[in-house]
Amino acid sequence: MAMKKSTAKAGATASEHIDARIAELDDWRGKTLSRLRKLIHEADPDVVEEWKWAVPVWSHAGIICTGESYKKVVKLTFAKGAALKDPSKLFNSSLEGNTRRAIDFPEDAKIDEKAFKALIREAVKHNQSVAK
C-alpha cells in the first residue's frame, strides 16, 4: 500500500513517480491524490515535488507534506503539522504526536479547498520562518 514501489521507470523525475502512483491507484484514491496535488500547486505555485520513502512529498523551504495511500484513506502527513494554525480543524489523524499531524481523506470525503489551501500556505510560511 503506502510503501508500494512506483511503476515509474528508473531515473524518472519525482513528478513522473507521482504521476505513476496516481495512475496505479485507478480508483477513488488516485482521483483524491490527484485533486490534492492540484490544490497544493494552486496554494503554492513554487512547491517542489519530491519522491522519498516511496511516497509523494511536497516541499517548500522544507517538507510541507507527504501523500500516502492506504486501502481506506489517502493520508497527507504534514511534517511540522503540530506547529501550524488549523482553525478549520482539518487535521484528523496523528493528533497525539509532538511534531506531525495528518489529514485522512476517506472515499467521498468533502475537501474544504479554501481551508486546505490556507493550511498549505501556513506550512510554507512556517518552513520559511524556521529556515532563516
N, C-alpha and C positions, 0 to 999 in steps of 0.2 A: 504494500500500500504506500505509505509515505516514503519508504526507503527504496522503492522500486526504481531500477535504473531507467533513465530516459532512453527512448528509442532513437534519439538524435545520433548522428554519426560522430565518431571520434574527431576531435578538433572543431566541433560545432561551437558557435558562439552561445553565450548564455541565453540570448533571446531565442535562438533555434532550439535549445534544450527545452525552454519553457513552451514554445510552440508545440514541440513533440509531446510534452506532458499533457497539454490541453487536448491534443488530438487523440492521445491514447485513452483519455478519460472521456469516452464517447457517450456520456450520459449527462445528467444534470450537473455533475461535479465539474466537468470540463467547461460547461457553459458558465457556471458560477465563477470558476477561477479566471476565465477569460474576461468576464464582466468586472471582477475586482481589479484585475490587471489594468483594464481600460480606465477605471476610476482612479487608480493610483497615478497613472500617467496624466490624467486630467488635473489632479490635485497638485502634482509636482512634475512639470514638463522636463525638469532636469534630473529626474530619477534615473538611477543606473540599475540595469538588470544584471543579476549575477546568478550563477548556478553553483550552490555549495551544499554539501551534505545530501546530495541527490534531490534537492528541492529548489524551487524558485526563491530568489532573495532579491528584495528591492532595497537599494541603498541611496543615501544622500548624506554625505559627511558622517557616514556610519550606517549600520543596518537600520532600516525602518522596520521591515517585517519579512517573515518567511511565509510561504504558501504551501501548506501540506494538504494532501488529500487522503481521506480515510473513507471507509465504507459508508458511514452515515453523515459525515460532515466534511466541509472544506474549512480548514483552520488557518487563520492568519495569526501568527505569533509575532507580537511587537517586542523587539529586543529590549527596549527600555520602557515598556508599557506602564510599569508601576510609577514612573516619574511623570507621566502625561496627564494632562487635564482631559477628562472624559465626561463632560457634562451631560451627554446624551446616553451615557451608560451602555456603550456598545460592547465593552469588554464583558464576556460572559463565561470565560474559561481561564484556567491558570491564575485565579484570583488570589491564591494564597502565597504566591512567591514574592520575593523582595525586589525582583527586577523585571521579569517578563509578565506580559498579560496577553491574552488571546481572545479572538472572536471566532466562535464556531458558527458556521453557516450550514444548517441542515437543508435538505431538499425543500424547496418552496419558501425559503427564508426571504423576508422582505428586507431589502437593503435601504437604509436611510442614507441616500447618496450624499446629501449635504453634510450630515454629521460624520459620515465616513471620510469624506474629503477633508473636513476640518481636522479630523484625527490624524490623517496622513501629514497634513501641513504642521500640526502640533509636533509630530515625531521629528520632522525635518528641522523645525525650529529648535527643538531640544538637542538634537545631534549637533547642530551648528553652535549652540551655546556651550556645549561641553568640549567641542573640538578646538576652541580658541585657546 
